Amino acid sequence: MVLNLPLPPNTPSPFRIFISTGEVSGDLQGSLLIEALHRQANATGIKLEIVALGGERMAGAGATLLGNTSAIGSVGLLESLPYILPTLQVQRQAKRYLREHPPDLIVLIDYMGPNLAIGSYVKRHLPAVPVVFYIAPQMWVWSPFPRYTEQIVSVTDRLLAIFPEEARYFQQQGATVSWVGHPLVDRLQTFPSREQARANLGIDKDAIAIALLPASRQQEVRYLLPAICEAAQQIQEKLPQAHFWIPLSLEKFRRPIEQAIEDYGLRATLVTSQSQDVLAAADLAIAKSGTVNLEIALLNVPLVVLYRVHPFTYWVARRLFNFSIPFMSPPNLVQMQPIVPELLQEQATPANIVREALELLLDEGRRQQTLKAYQEMRSNLGDVGVCDRAAQSILQMLSK
């Protein structure tokens, strides 16, 4: 937590950076950036004050939270309805703060709708404040409305891209872009080895450890958890030595996940503080589409990815907006190749999950093919030091 203490006479005021993001993944990425900002600022003698919309990770990294947005997020039309009012309330609070306490710089991390609203407000009312977009919304994968891309470019003074294709796309659209690499490359350095992780969790040498990652959004508890648990039930019938490990992303999901474990009779352990151990120790992961897919791939763990939304949302996207994406999971997006199997909407059935999972577990040829593809993918994510490069780019803008 950053405290606003009186400064001694003749002491320069700290630079104030405002960071805005949402959801569990945004909170993680924001925390890694905040740590790097403080690290680089200390190295160069710059004093910083960071105020943020984010979550507990960002607060722990040294930000003063203006609002907690880690649980505010959805994918889809009907799915977003419960979050409209909370989002508007947080936006009003952020705009009021920015108006009364103009920062020296603003960093937007993903979180497209809310961050575009904040970016547009800043450009209208605080045009002298530079705006950095770090981890831009994935318009380069699928953009049904070109105006979203135009709006991102119009509100952004510098875009820090994490994917090579993202950098190329936004450069072509007229943005000032720097490719820094993917921050999970840095985070990987903090993970234990597979051997140490299995020892930490008490996993026997011959046991099969399968990580289940069903939800970081409320809607995913409804649409993904049942399919994943039914698939797990069938897998344990075929593989008695299998045990399931489920990292808990948000405390509010504890009860529904515990209930699902009981209902499906799973040999499963719900983990709250050893998520890195779970991912590093796993022989296989079955996960919702999202940032965690890339963590899993970087740890050389074979992976099955799935996603579902409300049928009406999917119908509207396909019929009215011609929704079509080449891939949905980050490992495949890096290479624009099918490195990991993806099961979207009607394909995300327990039977399909089981089929893909068993093939990755039992077919050594398929497993080695996946691991080889992971190594090729890793070469396109940049060198270690991603967060420090991003922080340096941001701090350079403060000195202009």
Buried (B, 14 or more C-beta within 10 A) or exposed (E): EBEEEEEEEEEEEBBBBBBBBBBBBBBBBBBBBBBBBBEBBEEEEBEBBBBBBBBEBBBEBBBBBBBBBBBBBBBBBBBBEEBEEEBEEBBEEBBEBBEEEBBBBBBBBBBBBBBBBBBBBBBEEBEEBBBBBBBBBBBBBBBEEEEBBBBBBBBBBBBBBBBBBBBBBBBEBEBEBBBBBBBBBBBBEEBBEBEEBBEBBEBEEEBBBBBBBBBBBBBBBBBBBBBBBBBBBBBBEEBEEBBBBBBBBBEEBEEBBBEBBEEBEBBBBBBEEBBBBBBBBBBBBBBBBBBBBBBBBBBBBBBBBBBBBBEEBBBBBEEEEEBEEEBBBBBBBBBEEEBBBBBBBEEBBBEBBBBBBBBBBEEEEBBEBBEEBBEEBBEEBBEEBBBBBBBBBBBEBBEE
